[in-house]
């Protein structure tokens, strides 16, 4: 199970997206030698039969280590036991 932590906005705690269907990581080379990294989560709308995309992070980085750090900042993989208890309505 993945927990996705979105970007923090001014004076607000960033929301957590639970059970995303997909996590998309887009990489694009920039003219200055850096890499544009975009993280997007796709979830299923519980009210309408549609998929919803939400931008998680978008940043310019200089190395693969910075890409990994960005992913680690926003994506957390939970152990199966914790994920099961969350799905059953328990607290972890």
C-alpha contacts under 8 A as a table, 3 or more apart, distances in Angstrom:
res1	aa1	res2	aa2	distance
1	X	18	X	7.91
1	X	19	X	6.25
1	X	77	X	5.81
1	X	78	X	5.47
1	X	79	X	7.36
1	X	80	X	7.10
1	X	83	X	5.71
2	X	18	X	6.53
2	X	19	X	6.02
2	X	20	X	6.94
2	X	75	X	6.66
2	X	76	X	5.64
2	X	77	X	4.66
2	X	78	X	6.17
3	X	16	X	6.41
3	X	17	X	5.88
3	X	18	X	5.09
3	X	19	X	6.86
3	X	20	X	7.85
3	X	75	X	5.84
3	X	76	X	5.14
3	X	77	X	6.45
3	X	78	X	7.37
4	X	16	X	5.50
4	X	17	X	4.94
4	X	18	X	6.55
4	X	20	X	7.80
4	X	41	X	7.52
4	X	56	X	7.53
4	X	74	X	5.64
4	X	75	X	4.78
4	X	76	X	6.54
5	X	14	X	6.51
5	X	15	X	6.26
5	X	16	X	4.81
5	X	17	X	6.54
5	X	56	X	6.97
5	X	73	X	7.68
5	X	74	X	4.64
5	X	75	X	6.27
6	X	14	X	5.58
6	X	15	X	6.01
6	X	16	X	6.53
6	X	17	X	7.70
6	X	55	X	7.47
6	X	56	X	4.51
6	X	57	X	6.66
6	X	74	X	6.42
7	X	14	X	5.96
7	X	56	X	5.96
7	X	57	X	5.99
7	X	74	X	7.95
8	X	12	X	6.46
8	X	13	X	6.15
8	X	14	X	4.57
9	X	12	X	5.47
9	X	13	X	7.30
9	X	14	X	6.75
17	X	20	X	6.67
19	X	43	X	7.29
20	X	23	X	6.96
20	X	41	X	6.13
20	X	42	X	5.61
20	X	43	X	4.71
20	X	44	X	7.63
21	X	41	X	7.53
21	X	42	X	5.55
21	X	43	X	5.23
21	X	44	X	7.08
22	X	41	X	5.78
22	X	42	X	5.02
22	X	43	X	7.09
23	X	39	X	7.00
23	X	40	X	5.75
23	X	41	X	4.59
23	X	42	X	6.37
24	X	38	X	7.90
24	X	39	X	5.71
24	X	40	X	5.05
24	X	41	X	6.29
24	X	42	X	7.90
25	X	37	X	7.02
25	X	38	X	5.76
25	X	39	X	4.77
25	X	40	X	6.62
26	X	36	X	7.88
26	X	37	X	5.70
26	X	38	X	5.05
26	X	39	X	6.54
27	X	35	X	6.47
27	X	36	X	5.63
27	X	37	X	4.85
27	X	38	X	6.65
28	X	35	X	5.60
28	X	36	X	5.03
28	X	37	X	6.73
29	X	33	X	6.77
29	X	34	X	6.27
29	X	35	X	4.68
29	X	36	X	6.28
30	X	33	X	5.53
30	X	34	X	5.35
30	X	35	X	5.61
30	X	36	X	6.66
31	X	34	X	7.28
33	X	62	X	7.34
34	X	60	X	6.34
34	X	61	X	5.59
34	X	62	X	4.70
34	X	63	X	7.50
35	X	60	X	5.54
35	X	61	X	5.26
35	X	62	X	6.10
35	X	63	X	7.53
36	X	58	X	7.19
36	X	59	X	5.82
36	X	60	X	4.53
36	X	61	X	6.43
37	X	57	X	7.77
37	X	58	X	5.56
37	X	59	X	5.39
37	X	60	X	6.20
37	X	61	X	7.20
37	X	67	X	7.05
38	X	55	X	7.57
38	X	56	X	7.61
38	X	57	X	5.73
38	X	58	X	4.34
38	X	59	X	6.66
39	X	55	X	6.17
39	X	56	X	5.25
39	X	57	X	5.15
39	X	58	X	6.36
39	X	71	X	7.90
40	X	53	X	6.51
40	X	54	X	5.59
40	X	55	X	4.47
40	X	56	X	5.25
40	X	57	X	7.21
41	X	53	X	5.67
41	X	54	X	5.37
41	X	55	X	6.50
41	X	56	X	6.66
42	X	51	X	6.46
42	X	52	X	5.44
42	X	53	X	4.50
42	X	54	X	6.50
43	X	51	X	5.69
43	X	52	X	5.25
43	X	53	X	6.60
44	X	49	X	7.50
44	X	50	X	6.11
44	X	51	X	4.66
44	X	52	X	6.08
45	X	48	X	5.51
45	X	49	X	6.40
45	X	50	X	5.65
45	X	51	X	5.90
45	X	52	X	6.32
46	X	49	X	7.41
55	X	58	X	7.59
56	X	74	X	7.31
57	X	74	X	7.71
61	X	66	X	5.90
61	X	67	X	6.66
62	X	66	X	6.71
63	X	66	X	5.29
63	X	67	X	6.59
64	X	67	X	4.92
64	X	68	X	6.26
65	X	68	X	5.14
65	X	69	X	6.17
66	X	69	X	4.90
66	X	70	X	6.13
67	X	70	X	5.14
67	X	71	X	6.36
68	X	71	X	5.10
68	X	72	X	6.11
69	X	72	X	4.99
69	X	73	X	6.09
70	X	73	X	5.11
70	X	74	X	6.51
71	X	74	X	5.35
71	X	75	X	5.63
72	X	75	X	5.45
72	X	76	X	6.77
73	X	76	X	7.93
78	X	82	X	6.25
78	X	83	X	5.98
79	X	82	X	5.44
79	X	83	X	6.20
80	X	83	X	4.99
80	X	84	X	6.04
81	X	84	X	5.21
81	X	85	X	6.39
82	X	85	X	5.25
82	X	86	X	6.27
82	X	92	X	6.08
83	X	86	X	5.18
83	X	87	X	6.25
84	X	87	X	5.16
84	X	88	X	6.27
85	X	88	X	5.05
85	X	89	X	6.34
85	X	90	X	5.02
85	X	91	X	6.85
85	X	92	X	7.10
86	X	89	X	5.11
86	X	90	X	5.07
86	X	91	X	6.04
86	X	92	X	6.69
87	X	90	X	7.34
